[in-house]
Each structure stands twice: as structure tokens, then as C-alpha cells.
Amino acid sequence: MKHRRGIELDPDKLGAEQLGSAEELAWLTFDKLSEWYLLGARCSKCERAAWLDRWELQRRFSAGAYINQLSSRLRCRACGNRSGNKFLLGKMAR
């Protein structure tokens, strides 16, 4: 069951090239993120990674929300871990 304030990790549906951690870009908001970039997350406990629906997150938390500040709301679907999870930044495969 999904926690009402949590962000669920969706399964990897798109092939993408991982560029790095979104935490490295503290200024990054949903409206500053170009359309061809993907937002993902990685669990710190079991190392599971998945791509997220960035448009749903933008609708839910606003276009001006800093992505870095939402990392505390990530929850892994595999192990249930809620601490130390990080966002990933990727670019769509051609």
C-alpha cells in the first residue's frame, strides 16, 4: 500500500542513459528540467533503481518544487526503505 505522502518507485519502463545524481544539482526544479531528461531514484539499502513519472510528481508537488528536497519522501517498493534514497538524472535513449 502506498503511503499518502510517499513517492513510489515505478518499474523501469524506458531505456535511458543515466547521467548522474540529481542531488548534485541543488538548484534543479521540475520546471528547469528539460523535457528529454528523466527522473529516477535509487534505494540506498537494496540498490534498486527505477525511473519515476516526473510529470505526475510535478503535478503533485508543483513545477517550482526543488527535486533535492523531495528525496526524503522516496520509498522503495522492494524493501520499504525510506532513508538515504537518492534521485537519479537520465537522458532519454534515441
Phi, psi and omega in degrees: 000141182274132174288140186294339178251007182265165175246117181280145175273121179273153178296156181287110180252341184243142172278130182210156176267123180281129183262331181154192183273138178286342178293336178293339181250080185295338182276355189288123173240169181297322181286339177273348180277120182296158184297331184274001176266146178250151178245128180230182178213153179229133178281135181281342183270306185256359178065020177287137178234145180207153176271142182256160174275094185295332181288324176291319178295321178295318178296321185284322187248359179090153183290336181268005181288135177285124184298323181301326182282347180270356184295335178289347180266357180287137176225131181283134177284335182282310186244350179083006181295137179240001184243140176077007179286148185230151174279150175241153178241132181224167179239137182301139176286149182271000000 
